[in-house]
Amino acid sequence: MFLLGCMRVRNQLIRFLEDISVGNIANRRTQSNCNELYVATEAILIALVGATPPYHWDLEELSANQSHSNQSTLEERAFGEWLLTANGSEVHKHVHFSNSFTSIASEWFLIGNTSYKVSAASSFFFSGVFVGVIAFGQLSDRFGRKKVYLTGFALDILFAIANGFSPSYEFFAISRFLVGVMNGGMSLVAFVLLNECVGTAYWALAGSIGGLFFAVGIAQYAMLGYFIRSWRTLAVVVNLEGTVVFLLSLFIPESPRWLYSQGRLREAEDALSLIAKRNCKQKCTFSLKLPADRNRRETGSFLDLFRYKILLGRTLIMMFIWFVCSLVYYGLTLNAGDLGGSIYASLALSGLIEIPAYPICIYLINQKWFGRKRTLAAFLFLGGLACLIVMFLPEKKATGVFAVVNSRSLSLLGKLTISAAFNIVYIYTSELYPTVIRNVGMGSCSMFSRVGGIIAPFIPSLKSVQWSLPYIVFGVTGLLSGLLSLLLPETLNSPLLETISDLQVCSYWRLGNEAMSLQALGGSRSAGKDSSAGTESEDEEFYDADEETQMIK
């Protein structure tokens, strides 16, 4: 196998990163945490910027100054019919918004038959993310992590500030798409750059902490929105944090792994030396060399995912799970303002409720009695069940047990569980695919999550048909994805596969182990497998830099 030919040389880079990462992960993670706070703010910006303030209709002959939120079904129908025939000046004259806060809905009167434009603006953002992760992954492989990251970050801030000065809805929608392209691409490269500057032993920890701070970013945005009630001011102010992180990012080194993969050994050594110096590890001497067979490479193609029966089943199931995780996660987040009570408190709780999810899921997936598969299925089942229960609750406010068990509490429970599931699928999916096809598999599954993000903003609007319909969609898809996840194999403590042919070999190993276990002769075989797993695990560290980028996509 070609990886074995370059193991000794590349091992120098891996081991050195492991040695210096104890301090480096703290410094890098601090900067990356601030980046996640900013990324979260832009991702759910529309939750406050697109919220609809209370308003009333002053045409006395049809509705005698009734608050829109208190109108009967007939009055709402009359109001909707009037909106279809009224021109812009009539709407501006007879519809009056409260002064509690402003938004794009109140400024451009995006109500009634034009309310879909609020959801469309959020969908444009996620469409941009879809484009950004594809484009920036390729660009960072070619031009380097730091250059592409800084360029994307600067443009992200620029387009985000332009949001606050949008003269029209059309300009706002286009700028949201551009923010999505830059935000999605920049955050991708930032994640890869972080992982390539710390040892592989810290990757799972770094990713989980990043997700945790994404949740904190949601709560932080809700707090800013509470004090800044003008949507234009809010859209500009949230970029101050991004500007600070951008300035700090100017002093980070280029990824040593990417430099090594490009054959720029001297620059890679300088980057490693700088990382060691900043972590007070001065006595670090090393010399990197390129392996003789570095151009020899075994790869898989997208068609391989559907050519082999085992891979086909895993791919279709994981694509659907990724889609559901994104759909439910962003659907519940963007719907937080419609749960009753303060929109700011609801949004903050929607973010803070995620915090316990990350340590819980990391603990459970590493326990033999739970593992990856059962933990993922349990969280998906629980989240789907919580959403489905909403359809049996009374629509209006109730007393007694229904004062606690209501759509708000069940929505928060669903948010906690889907956050844990989302964190697990990143780890689980990478373990289901052999090395030669892992990047393609992860990328394909991730693309389906972007599709879920594009659709998610429109799901809460289904409440106009039936108030619990959004939760029914979330619940049914959650339960179905949980059932399908049980068809996947467990990967905890299993050797990471290298080639597609290893899939069949692994199946034979499993059958053989079961037979030997029945005969009480599995001890020696188990020891041999542990040794094999150790060797393959060591080989697994030696990804090229461009492989890591594709895996995140």
C-alpha positions as CSV (number, residue, x, y, z in Angstrom):
1,M,0.0,0.0,0.0
2,F,1.3,3.4,-1.0
3,L,0.8,4.9,2.5
4,L,3.3,2.5,4.0
5,G,6.0,3.7,1.6
6,C,5.8,7.3,3.0
7,M,5.1,6.4,6.6
8,R,8.5,7.1,8.1
9,V,8.9,10.5,6.6
10,R,5.4,11.8,7.2
11,N,5.5,10.4,10.7
12,Q,7.9,13.2,11.6
13,L,5.3,15.8,10.8
14,I,2.5,14.0,12.6
15,R,4.5,13.2,15.8
16,F,5.8,16.7,16.0
17,L,2.3,18.2,15.7
18,E,1.2,15.8,18.5
19,D,4.1,17.0,20.7
20,I,3.4,20.7,20.3
21,S,-0.4,20.5,20.2
22,V,-0.9,20.5,24.0
23,G,-0.3,24.2,24.1
24,N,-1.2,25.0,20.5
25,I,-4.7,23.6,20.7
26,A,-5.6,26.1,23.4
27,N,-4.3,29.1,21.4
28,R,-5.8,27.9,18.1
29,R,-9.1,26.8,19.7
30,T,-9.5,30.3,21.3
31,Q,-9.3,32.0,17.9
32,S,-11.4,29.3,16.3
33,N,-14.1,29.7,19.0
34,C,-14.4,33.4,18.2
35,N,-14.7,32.5,14.6
36,E,-17.5,30.0,15.4
37,L,-19.3,32.7,17.4
38,Y,-19.3,34.9,14.3
39,V,-20.3,32.1,11.9
40,A,-23.3,31.2,14.1
41,T,-24.4,34.9,14.1
42,E,-24.5,35.0,10.3
43,A,-26.1,31.6,9.9
44,I,-29.1,32.5,12.0
45,L,-29.2,36.3,11.3
46,I,-32.6,36.1,9.7
47,A,-34.1,34.8,13.0
48,L,-34.2,38.4,14.3
49,V,-33.6,40.5,11.2
50,G,-36.5,38.7,9.5
51,A,-38.8,38.5,12.4
52,T,-42.2,40.1,12.0
53,P,-43.2,42.7,14.6
54,P,-46.9,42.9,15.8
55,Y,-49.0,44.9,13.4
56,H,-52.6,45.9,12.9
57,W,-54.9,46.8,10.0
58,D,-56.8,50.0,10.3
59,L,-59.6,49.6,7.7
60,E,-62.6,49.9,10.0
61,E,-65.1,48.7,7.6
62,L,-63.5,45.3,7.5
63,S,-61.5,45.1,10.8
64,A,-62.0,47.8,13.5
65,N,-58.5,48.3,14.5
66,Q,-58.0,44.7,15.6
67,S,-54.5,43.4,16.4
68,H,-53.5,41.0,13.6
69,S,-52.3,38.5,16.3
70,N,-55.9,38.5,17.8
71,Q,-57.9,38.3,14.6
72,S,-60.3,35.5,14.0
73,T,-60.0,33.1,11.1
74,L,-62.6,35.1,9.0
75,E,-60.7,38.4,9.7
76,E,-57.4,36.9,8.8
77,R,-59.0,35.6,5.5
78,A,-60.4,39.0,4.8
79,F,-57.0,40.6,5.5
80,G,-55.3,38.1,3.2
81,E,-57.7,38.8,0.4
82,W,-57.2,42.5,0.8
83,L,-53.4,42.1,0.5
84,L,-53.8,40.3,-2.8
85,T,-55.6,43.3,-4.4
86,A,-54.0,46.2,-2.5
87,N,-51.1,48.1,-4.1
88,G,-47.9,49.1,-2.3
89,S,-49.1,52.5,-1.2
90,E,-52.4,51.1,0.3
91,V,-50.5,48.5,2.3
92,H,-48.1,51.2,3.7
93,K,-51.1,53.4,4.6
94,H,-53.3,50.8,6.3
95,V,-50.9,48.4,7.9
96,H,-49.1,49.7,11.0
97,F,-46.2,47.9,12.8
98,S,-45.4,48.3,16.5
99,N,-42.2,50.1,17.4
100,S,-40.9,47.2,19.6
101,F,-38.2,46.4,16.9
102,T,-37.6,46.8,13.2
103,S,-36.9,44.1,10.6
104,I,-36.9,43.6,6.8
105,A,-40.5,42.4,7.2
106,S,-41.6,45.8,8.7
107,E,-39.5,47.9,6.4
108,W,-40.5,46.2,3.1
109,F,-43.9,45.0,4.3
110,L,-43.1,41.3,3.8
111,I,-46.4,40.0,5.1
112,G,-49.3,38.0,3.7
113,N,-48.5,36.7,0.2
114,T,-45.0,38.2,0.3
115,S,-44.0,36.8,3.7
116,Y,-42.2,33.9,1.9
117,K,-39.5,36.4,0.9
118,V,-38.2,36.3,4.5
119,S,-37.7,32.5,4.3
120,A,-36.3,32.9,0.8
121,A,-33.6,35.3,2.1
122,S,-32.4,32.6,4.6
123,S,-32.6,30.0,1.9
124,F,-30.3,32.2,-0.3
125,F,-27.8,32.2,2.5
126,F,-27.7,28.4,2.7
127,S,-27.5,28.2,-1.1
128,G,-24.4,30.3,-0.9
129,V,-23.0,28.0,1.8
130,F,-23.5,25.1,-0.6
131,V,-21.5,26.9,-3.3
132,G,-18.9,28.2,-0.9
133,V,-17.8,24.8,0.6
134,I,-17.3,23.4,-2.9
135,A,-15.4,26.4,-4.3
136,F,-13.3,27.2,-1.2
137,G,-12.2,23.6,-0.7
138,Q,-10.7,23.5,-4.2
139,L,-9.2,27.0,-3.9
140,S,-7.5,26.3,-0.5
141,D,-6.0,23.1,-1.9
142,R,-4.4,25.1,-4.7
143,F,-3.5,28.5,-3.1
144,G,-3.1,27.6,0.5
145,R,-5.3,27.6,3.6
146,K,-4.3,31.0,5.1
147,K,-4.7,33.1,1.9
148,V,-8.1,31.7,1.0
149,Y,-9.3,31.9,4.6
150,L,-8.3,35.5,5.0
151,T,-9.7,36.5,1.6
152,G,-13.0,34.8,2.3
153,F,-13.2,36.3,5.8
154,A,-12.6,39.8,4.6
155,L,-15.2,39.5,1.8
156,D,-17.6,37.9,4.3
157,I,-17.4,40.9,6.6
158,L,-17.7,43.3,3.7
159,F,-20.9,41.6,2.2
160,A,-22.4,41.3,5.7
161,I,-22.0,45.0,6.4
162,A,-23.6,45.6,3.0
163,N,-26.6,43.7,4.4
164,G,-27.2,46.5,6.8
165,F,-27.2,49.2,4.1
166,S,-29.4,47.3,1.6
167,P,-31.7,49.8,-0.3
168,S,-34.1,47.1,-1.3
169,Y,-35.1,43.5,-0.7
170,E,-33.4,42.3,-3.9
171,F,-30.1,43.8,-2.9
172,F,-30.5,42.2,0.6
173,A,-31.2,38.8,-0.9
174,I,-28.2,38.9,-3.2
175,S,-25.9,40.1,-0.5
176,R,-27.1,37.3,1.8
177,F,-26.2,34.8,-0.9
178,L,-22.7,36.3,-1.2
179,V,-22.4,36.2,2.6
180,G,-23.3,32.5,2.5
181,V,-20.7,31.8,-0.1
182,M,-17.9,33.5,1.9
183,N,-19.2,32.4,5.4
184,G,-19.5,28.7,4.4
185,G,-16.2,28.6,2.5
186,M,-14.3,30.6,5.2
187,S,-15.6,28.5,8.1
188,L,-14.6,25.3,6.1
189,V,-11.1,26.5,5.6
190,A,-10.8,27.7,9.2
191,F,-11.8,24.2,10.5
192,V,-9.3,22.5,8.2
193,L,-6.5,25.0,9.1
194,L,-7.2,24.3,12.8
195,N,-7.0,20.6,12.4
196,E,-3.9,20.7,10.3
197,C,-2.1,22.7,13.0
198,V,-2.9,20.3,15.9
199,G,-2.3,16.6,16.3
200,T,-4.9,14.1,15.1
201,A,-5.5,13.1,18.7
202,Y,-7.2,16.4,19.3
203,W,-9.4,16.6,16.2
204,A,-12.6,15.2,17.8
205,L,-12.1,17.5,20.8
206,A,-11.5,20.5,18.7
207,G,-14.6,19.8,16.5
208,S,-16.9,19.3,19.5
209,I,-15.7,22.5,21.2
210,G,-16.3,24.3,18.0
211,G,-19.9,23.1,17.9
212,L,-20.4,24.1,21.5
213,F,-19.3,27.7,20.7
214,F,-21.6,27.8,17.7
215,A,-24.4,27.2,20.2
216,V,-23.0,30.0,22.4
217,G,-22.9,32.2,19.3
218,I,-26.7,31.8,18.9
219,A,-27.3,32.9,22.4
220,Q,-24.9,35.8,22.0
221,Y,-26.8,37.0,18.9
222,A,-30.1,36.9,20.8
223,M,-28.5,39.1,23.5
224,L,-27.3,41.6,21.0
225,G,-30.7,41.7,19.4
226,Y,-32.3,42.4,22.7
227,F,-30.3,45.6,23.1
228,I,-30.2,46.6,19.4
229,R,-33.7,46.8,18.1
230,S,-32.9,48.3,14.7
231,W,-32.2,45.5,12.2
232,R,-29.8,47.6,10.1
233,T,-27.7,48.5,13.2
234,L,-27.8,44.9,14.3
235,A,-26.7,43.6,10.9
236,V,-23.6,45.9,11.0
237,V,-22.7,45.6,14.7
238,V,-22.5,41.8,14.6
239,N,-19.5,42.2,12.3
240,L,-17.4,43.9,14.9
241,E,-16.5,40.5,16.5
242,G,-15.7,39.2,13.0
243,T,-13.4,42.1,12.4
244,V,-11.4,41.4,15.6
245,V,-11.0,37.8,14.7
246,F,-9.9,38.7,11.2
247,L,-7.2,41.0,12.6
248,L,-5.9,38.2,14.9
249,S,-5.9,35.8,12.0
250,L,-3.3,37.8,10.2
251,F,-0.7,36.5,12.6
252,I,-1.4,32.7,12.2
253,P,1.1,30.6,10.2
254,E,0.2,28.7,7.0
255,S,-0.9,25.0,7.5
256,P,2.3,22.9,7.8
257,R,0.5,19.9,6.4
258,W,-0.6,21.8,3.3
259,L,3.0,23.1,2.8
260,Y,4.3,19.6,3.2
261,S,1.8,18.2,0.7
262,Q,3.0,20.9,-1.8
263,G,6.6,19.9,-1.4
264,R,7.5,23.3,0.3
265,L,9.5,21.7,3.1
266,R,11.4,24.7,4.2
267,E,8.2,26.7,4.7
268,A,6.6,23.8,6.5
269,E,9.6,23.6,8.9
270,D,9.3,27.3,9.5
271,A,5.6,27.0,10.3
272,L,6.2,24.2,12.7
273,S,9.0,26.1,14.4
274,L,6.7,29.1,14.9
275,I,4.0,26.9,16.4
276,A,6.6,25.4,18.8
277,K,8.0,28.8,19.7
278,R,4.6,30.2,20.5
279,N,4.0,27.2,22.8
280,C,7.3,27.7,24.6
281,K,8.9,24.6,23.1
282,Q,12.2,25.9,21.9
283,K,14.2,22.7,21.7
284,C,12.7,21.3,18.5
285,T,15.0,20.2,15.7
286,F,13.8,18.2,12.8
287,S,14.1,17.9,9.0
288,L,11.3,17.0,6.6
289,K,11.9,14.9,3.5
290,L,9.5,14.0,0.7
291,P,8.9,10.2,0.2
292,A,10.1,8.7,-3.0
293,D,6.6,7.4,-4.0
294,R,4.6,10.6,-3.0
295,N,2.9,10.7,-6.4
296,R,1.6,7.2,-6.2
297,R,-2.0,7.4,-5.0
298,E,-5.0,5.1,-4.9
299,T,-8.3,6.9,-5.2
300,G,-12.0,6.2,-5.5
301,S,-14.7,7.9,-7.5
302,F,-18.2,9.2,-6.8
303,L,-19.6,6.3,-8.9
304,D,-18.0,3.8,-6.5
305,L,-20.5,4.9,-3.8
306,F,-23.3,3.4,-6.0
307,R,-21.3,0.6,-7.7
308,Y,-20.9,-1.6,-4.6
309,K,-24.0,-2.9,-2.7
310,I,-22.5,-2.3,0.8
311,L,-21.4,1.3,-0.1
312,L,-24.7,2.0,-1.8
313,G,-26.8,1.2,1.3
314,R,-24.5,3.1,3.6
315,T,-24.4,6.1,1.3
316,L,-28.2,6.4,0.8
317,I,-28.9,6.1,4.6
318,M,-26.2,8.6,5.6
319,M,-27.3,11.1,2.9
320,F,-30.8,11.0,4.3
321,I,-29.6,11.3,7.9
322,W,-27.4,14.3,7.1
323,F,-30.3,15.9,5.3
324,V,-32.6,15.4,8.3
325,C,-30.1,16.7,10.8
326,S,-29.7,20.0,8.9
327,L,-33.4,20.3,8.1
328,V,-34.5,19.8,11.8
329,Y,-31.6,21.8,13.3
330,Y,-32.0,25.0,11.3
331,G,-35.8,24.5,11.1
332,L,-36.1,24.5,14.9
333,T,-33.6,27.3,15.3
334,L,-35.4,29.6,12.9
335,N,-38.7,28.7,14.4
336,A,-37.6,29.7,17.9
337,G,-39.3,33.1,17.6
338,D,-42.7,31.6,17.1
339,L,-42.8,29.5,20.3
340,G,-44.4,32.3,22.4
341,G,-42.9,34.6,24.9
342,S,-39.9,36.8,24.2
343,I,-38.3,36.1,20.8
344,Y,-34.9,36.9,22.3
345,A,-35.3,34.5,25.2
346,S,-36.6,31.8,22.9
347,L,-33.6,32.2,20.5
348,A,-31.1,32.3,23.4
349,L,-32.5,29.1,24.9
350,S,-32.4,27.5,21.5
351,G,-28.7,28.0,21.5
352,L,-27.9,27.3,25.1
353,I,-29.9,24.0,25.1
354,E,-27.2,22.6,22.8
355,I,-24.4,22.9,25.2
356,P,-25.1,19.7,27.2
357,A,-25.5,17.8,23.9
358,Y,-21.8,17.7,23.0
359,P,-20.3,16.2,26.2
360,I,-23.1,13.7,26.4
361,C,-22.8,12.4,22.9
362,I,-19.0,12.3,23.1
363,Y,-19.3,10.1,26.2
364,L,-21.9,7.8,24.9
365,I,-20.4,7.1,21.5
366,N,-17.2,5.8,23.2
367,Q,-19.0,3.3,25.5
368,K,-19.2,-0.3,24.3
369,W,-22.8,-0.7,25.5
370,F,-23.9,2.3,23.3
371,G,-21.4,3.0,20.5
372,R,-21.9,5.1,17.4
373,K,-25.0,3.4,15.9
374,R,-27.1,3.1,19.0
375,T,-26.3,6.6,20.2
376,L,-27.1,8.2,16.9
377,A,-30.4,6.2,16.6
378,A,-31.4,7.1,20.2
379,F,-30.9,10.8,19.7
380,L,-32.7,10.8,16.4
381,F,-35.6,8.8,17.9
382,L,-35.9,11.0,20.9
383,G,-35.8,14.2,18.8
384,G,-38.4,12.9,16.4
385,L,-40.6,11.7,19.2
386,A,-40.4,15.1,21.0
387,C,-41.5,16.9,17.8
388,L,-44.4,14.4,17.1
389,I,-45.8,14.8,20.6
390,V,-46.5,18.5,19.8
391,M,-49.3,17.5,17.5
392,F,-51.3,16.1,20.5
393,L,-50.9,19.2,22.6
394,P,-53.6,22.0,22.8
395,E,-52.9,24.8,20.5
396,K,-53.7,27.5,23.0
397,K,-51.9,28.1,26.3
398,A,-52.9,25.5,28.9
399,T,-52.5,24.9,32.6
400,G,-51.3,22.0,34.7
401,V,-49.0,19.5,33.0
402,F,-49.4,21.2,29.7
403,A,-47.9,24.4,31.1
404,V,-44.6,22.5,31.3
405,V,-45.0,19.9,28.5
406,N,-45.7,22.3,25.6
407,S,-44.4,23.1,22.2
408,R,-41.6,25.3,23.6
409,S,-40.1,22.7,25.9
410,L,-40.5,19.9,23.4
411,S,-38.9,22.0,20.7
412,L,-35.9,22.7,23.0
413,L,-35.6,18.9,23.7
414,G,-35.7,18.3,19.9
415,K,-33.0,20.9,19.4
416,L,-30.7,19.3,22.1
417,T,-31.0,15.8,20.6
418,I,-30.6,16.9,16.9
419,S,-27.5,18.8,17.9
420,A,-26.0,15.7,19.4
421,A,-27.0,13.7,16.4
422,F,-25.4,16.2,14.0
423,N,-22.1,16.0,16.0
424,I,-22.1,12.2,15.8
425,V,-22.7,11.9,12.0
426,Y,-19.4,13.7,11.3
427,I,-17.5,11.1,13.3
428,Y,-19.6,8.1,12.3
429,T,-19.7,8.8,8.5
430,S,-15.9,9.0,8.3
431,E,-15.6,5.6,9.9
432,L,-18.1,3.9,7.6
433,Y,-16.1,4.6,4.4
434,P,-12.7,3.1,3.4
435,T,-9.8,5.6,3.1
436,V,-9.8,5.5,-0.7
437,I,-13.5,6.6,-0.9
438,R,-13.9,8.4,2.5
439,N,-13.5,12.0,1.1
440,V,-16.0,11.4,-1.7
441,G,-18.4,9.8,0.8
442,M,-18.2,12.6,3.3
443,G,-18.5,15.2,0.7
444,S,-21.6,13.7,-0.9
445,C,-23.3,13.3,2.5
446,S,-22.4,16.8,3.5
447,M,-23.9,18.2,0.3
448,F,-27.3,16.7,1.3
449,S,-27.1,18.5,4.6
450,R,-26.8,21.8,2.6
451,V,-30.0,20.9,0.8
452,G,-31.7,20.4,4.1
453,G,-30.5,23.9,5.2
454,I,-31.9,25.4,2.0
455,I,-35.3,23.9,2.6
456,A,-35.4,24.4,6.4
457,P,-36.5,28.1,6.4
458,F,-39.7,27.2,4.6
459,I,-40.8,24.5,7.0
460,P,-42.0,26.8,9.9
461,S,-44.3,28.5,7.4
462,L,-46.3,25.3,7.2
463,K,-48.0,26.4,10.4
464,S,-50.3,28.5,8.3
465,V,-51.8,25.2,7.0
466,Q,-51.9,23.5,10.4
467,W,-50.2,24.9,13.5
468,S,-48.3,21.6,14.4
469,L,-47.5,20.6,10.8
470,P,-43.8,21.8,11.0
471,Y,-43.3,19.6,14.1
472,I,-44.9,16.7,12.3
473,V,-42.4,17.0,9.4
474,F,-39.5,17.2,11.9
475,G,-40.9,14.3,13.9
476,V,-41.5,11.9,11.0
477,T,-38.2,12.6,9.3
478,G,-36.4,12.2,12.7
479,L,-38.0,8.9,13.5
480,L,-37.5,7.6,10.0
481,S,-33.8,8.5,10.0
482,G,-33.4,6.9,13.4
483,L,-34.9,3.6,12.1
484,L,-32.6,3.7,9.0
485,S,-29.5,4.3,11.2
486,L,-30.1,0.9,12.8
487,L,-29.3,-0.7,9.5
488,L,-25.7,0.6,9.6
489,P,-22.8,-1.4,11.2
490,E,-21.2,-0.4,14.5
491,T,-17.7,1.1,14.0
492,L,-16.6,1.5,17.6
493,N,-13.2,-0.1,18.2
494,S,-13.3,-1.5,14.6
495,P,-10.3,-1.2,12.4
496,L,-10.5,1.7,9.9
497,L,-10.8,0.4,6.4
498,E,-8.3,1.3,3.7
499,T,-9.7,-0.1,0.4
500,I,-13.1,-1.1,-0.9
501,S,-12.1,-4.7,-0.8
502,D,-11.6,-4.4,2.9
503,L,-15.4,-4.1,3.3
504,Q,-15.8,-7.7,2.3
505,V,-12.8,-8.9,4.3
506,C,-14.3,-7.1,7.4
507,S,-17.6,-9.0,7.0
508,Y,-15.7,-12.3,6.9
509,W,-13.7,-11.3,10.0
510,R,-17.0,-10.5,11.9
511,L,-18.5,-13.9,11.0
512,G,-15.3,-15.7,11.9
513,N,-15.1,-14.0,15.3
514,E,-18.7,-15.0,16.1
515,A,-17.9,-18.6,15.3
516,M,-14.7,-18.6,17.3
517,S,-16.5,-16.9,20.2
518,L,-19.0,-19.8,20.3
519,Q,-16.1,-22.3,20.5
520,A,-14.3,-20.2,23.2
521,L,-11.3,-19.9,21.0
522,G,-11.5,-16.2,20.1
523,G,-8.7,-15.0,22.4
524,S,-5.8,-15.2,20.0
525,R,-7.8,-14.0,17.0
526,S,-8.9,-11.0,19.1
527,A,-5.3,-10.2,19.9
528,G,-4.4,-10.4,16.3
529,K,-7.2,-8.0,15.3
530,D,-6.1,-5.5,17.9
531,S,-2.7,-5.5,16.5
532,S,-4.1,-5.1,13.0
533,A,-6.3,-2.3,14.2
534,G,-3.3,-0.5,15.7
535,T,-1.4,-0.6,12.4
536,E,-4.3,0.6,10.3
537,S,-5.1,3.3,12.9
538,E,-1.5,4.5,12.6
539,D,-1.7,4.5,8.8
540,E,-5.0,6.5,9.0
541,E,-3.1,9.5,10.3
542,F,-1.3,10.0,7.0
543,Y,-3.9,11.9,4.9
544,D,-2.8,14.4,2.4
545,A,-3.9,18.0,3.2
546,D,-6.3,18.0,0.3
547,E,-7.9,14.8,1.5
548,E,-8.7,16.5,4.8
549,T,-10.3,19.5,3.0
550,Q,-12.6,17.2,1.0
551,M,-13.6,15.3,4.1
552,I,-15.0,18.4,5.7
553,K,-16.9,19.3,2.6
